[in-house]
Amino acid sequence: MLLRVYLEQHFPAGAVRFSFCPICAAVLSNVPHAVGDAGWALGRACPDGHRWAERNGLGRMFGGMHFSLQREPLESEVKRVVAFWLDGDYEARIRLHHSVRDVLAEFPFARLAGA
């Protein structure tokens, strides 16, 4: 994800939500989540009955397999992730390959994240 953001230099500055059903393009609305994970996901559905769970993306089960769409990361999230990998705890720093560290250090947000 960070590599794509770095290469494209594109990310939304504000909150992003899925507004339309990926299956039929109808408008999604909030509904009670029926799968038992109402504490961690928002239930979404379209008028055609396609139900989704939304939390940092939109997901649903298809024939026993999970299908997930991820939203673009926010600017604040990218800054937080870059700062974690560059300035995080010792365990995070030693797991980051030096070549990846060099790329992240050149990331425009590295200076803003305190790297």
C-alpha positions in Angstrom: 0.0 0.0 0.0 2.7 2.5 0.9 4.6 1.8 -2.3 1.6 2.5 -4.4 0.8 5.7 -2.5 4.5 6.7 -2.9 4.5 6.1 -6.6 1.1 7.7 -7.4 1.3 10.5 -4.8 -2.5 10.3 -4.5 -4.6 10.0 -1.4 -7.7 11.7 -0.1 -7.3 14.3 2.6 -10.7 13.6 4.2 -12.8 10.7 5.2 -13.8 8.3 2.5 -16.9 6.1 2.5 -18.3 3.6 0.1 -21.5 5.1 -1.3 -22.5 2.6 -4.0 -22.9 -1.2 -4.1 -20.0 -2.8 -6.0 -22.4 -5.4 -7.4 -25.2 -3.3 -8.8 -24.2 0.4 -8.3 -27.3 1.2 -6.2 -26.9 3.5 -3.2 -25.7 1.9 0.0 -27.4 2.7 3.3 -26.6 1.8 6.9 -28.4 -1.4 8.2 -28.0 -3.5 11.3 -25.1 -6.0 10.9 -26.5 -9.5 11.1 -23.3 -11.5 11.1 -22.5 -11.1 14.8 -19.7 -8.6 14.5 -21.7 -5.4 14.9 -19.1 -4.1 17.4 -16.4 -3.8 14.8 -18.1 -3.2 11.5 -20.9 -1.1 10.0 -23.6 -3.0 8.2 -24.3 -1.6 4.7 -26.9 -2.7 2.1 -28.4 -1.6 -1.2 -32.1 -1.8 -2.2 -31.4 -5.0 -4.1 -30.4 -6.7 -0.9 -26.6 -6.9 -1.3 -25.3 -6.8 2.2 -21.8 -5.6 3.1 -19.7 -5.0 6.2 -17.7 -1.7 6.3 -14.6 -1.2 8.3 -11.6 0.4 6.6 -13.0 -1.1 3.5 -16.1 -3.0 2.3 -16.3 -6.8 2.5 -18.7 -9.7 2.2 -18.6 -13.5 1.8 -19.0 -15.1 -1.7 -19.4 -18.9 -1.7 -17.2 -19.3 1.4 -14.6 -16.8 0.3 -14.2 -13.3 1.7 -14.2 -10.5 -0.9 -12.8 -7.1 0.3 -12.4 -3.7 -1.3 -10.1 -1.3 0.5 -10.5 2.5 0.4 -7.6 4.8 -0.4 -5.5 5.5 2.8 -6.0 9.0 4.3 -3.0 11.4 4.4 -3.0 11.1 8.2 -2.9 7.3 8.0 0.1 7.3 5.6 2.0 9.7 7.9 1.3 7.5 10.9 2.4 4.3 9.1 5.6 5.9 7.8 6.4 7.3 11.2 5.9 3.8 12.8 8.2 2.1 10.4 10.9 4.7 10.6 10.6 5.8 14.3 8.7 2.8 15.8 9.9 0.5 18.5 13.0 -1.5 18.2 11.2 -4.6 16.9 9.6 -2.7 14.0 12.9 -1.1 13.1 14.9 -4.3 12.9 12.2 -6.0 10.8 12.3 -3.3 8.2 14.8 -4.1 5.4 17.3 -1.3 4.8 16.3 -0.8 1.2 12.7 -0.3 2.2 13.8 2.1 5.0 15.7 4.1 2.4 12.6 4.4 0.2 10.4 5.4 3.2 13.0 8.0 4.3 12.6 9.7 0.9 8.8 9.6 1.2 7.5 13.2 1.2 5.7 12.5 4.5 8.8 11.2 6.3 9.9 14.8 7.2 6.4 15.6 8.4 6.2 12.3 10.3 9.3 13.1 12.3 11.7 10.7 10.4 
